[in-house]
Amino acid sequence: MSYRVILARNSRKILRSLAEDDYRAIVSRLYSLADQPRPPDVRKLSGIDLWRVRVRDFRLVYSVDDRERVVYIERIARRSDDTYKGL
């Protein structure tokens, strides 16, 4: 049984603004997270209950609720010094 993937408002906004090839790569990854929310290439962020996965130059930062079977995408951002600030 797969998980539901929910994007935060800001994540939806970023996703809509991407170039088509980046958009497709990220959407493909979102579908894969619905099937396997903790794939082998995922990293747990230290100190907080969030996960990070790379897609090209972007990072998807998300949380997983196993009880409700939901993957909540907190942030879609290009890798920079500000990617993880405020989480």
N, C-alpha and C positions, 0 to 999 in steps of 0.2 A: 504494500500500500504506500502510495507516494505522499509527500508533504505538499502543503500549499505554500506558494512563495508570495509574500506580500512585500511590496516596495514602499518605503517611506516616501512622502511627498517630494522631498528634495531628490531622491534617487530616481523617481519617475521623470522629473524635470531634466536631470542630467542625461538620462537615457534617451529622451526625445531629441536632445540637442546633438547627439553624436553623429559622426559620419556613418554611412551605411555599413561599411565593413566592420567597424567597431561595434555598432549596434547589433549586428548579426552574431558576432562572437560572444557578446555579453548575454544576449537572449538565449543563445545555445547553452551557455554555462548555467543560466538560471534554470532552464529545463533540467539540466543534469543534477543541479542541487535539489530539485524536487524529488528525484529518484534516490539520490545519495547525498544527504546534507553534510556529511563529513568525508569527502573523498580523500584519497591518499596524499594529494598535494596541498591540502588545507593546513593552515597554521592557526593555533590558538593564540590570541593576543594575551600577553602577560598582564596579570593584575585585574583583568575584567573578563566577563563571560561572553566574549565575542570571538568570532572566527574570521579569518582573512583568506581569500583565495585570489590568485593573480589571473588576469585575463589581458593579454598583451601588455600595454602600459598602464592598465587600470587595476585598481584593487576593489574587490567587493568585500565589504565588512558587514557581517551579519550575525544574528543570534538564531538559536535553534530551540524551539519548544517541543520536546519529544512527546509530552503528554497531549498537547493539542495538535501535534503533527504540522507545525508551521515553521517555515524559514522566513525570518523577517530581515529584509535587506536594509540595513541602517544607512549605508553610504556606498556610493559608486564614485570613485575619484581617481584621477591620475596620480601616480606615485609622486609625492613631493613631501617636503617637510611638514605640510599642513594636513596630510592625509588622515592622520590619526589623532589630531588635536581635537579636544572637546568630546571624546568618546567616553 
